[in-house]
Amino acid sequence: MFAVCAKRTARRKIGLKNTVEIRWHGRGGQGAKTAALLLADVCFKNGKHIQGFPEYGPERMGAPITAYNRISDDELRVHSNIYDPDFVVVVDETLLEAIDVTAGLNPEGAIVINTTKSKEEIAKHLNGYAGKVYTLDARKISEDALGKYFPNSPMLAAIVAVSGVMDRDTFLSQMKESYQHKFAKKPEVIDGNMKALQVAFDEVKP
């Protein structure tokens, strides 16, 4: 165990200076992979060096999936999966009972969870994690804004707010441009997603 920790520490010091690492946990069909790729895209447009990628497996609708982001001011030379993230995003709270979402999580970072439960209620699933815990009701936000349950937009805004990788106005401006390109013929979708992003950015709470 000591050797593994030493290797990770060395890797962080040598290859990941000025870098934020994020790990996403979700289920197939919830958009965790899409959110990770969108985050990579807006950070790239903001002048960052980025990586955004999923961990592929026997994926199917509802199956657990993992995705990753690296965001840096410097050139990225590490291309492995992320084992000791600074931040973790849990898009589906049922995963708290299925997998160790806090594995390797930096205690100086934070975990952001889509849930209506309090920190005290979910603490038993966090394996003693001593860092910050943020929660967000992404279901309510997305259903109010879009009329359907799409948790990825609220959770994307939440992790940007918590991690501080980008300021609010820049993030919202870049996302609006992205949505306008993607949903040029569906203005209602643009408006709904922008509302979801704005509300989530402001409402995510420790």
Secondary structure, 3 states (H helix, E strand, C coil): CHHHHHHHHHHHHHHCCCEEEEEEEEECCCCHHHHHHHHHHHHHHCCCEEEEEEECCCCCCCCEEEEEEEEECCCCCCCCCCCCCCEEEECCHHHHHCCCCCCCCCCCCEEEEECCCCHHHHHHHCCCCCCEEEEECHHHHHHHHHCCCCCHHHHHHHHHHHHCCCCHHHHHHHHHHHHHHHCCCCHHHHHHHHHHHHHHHHHCEC
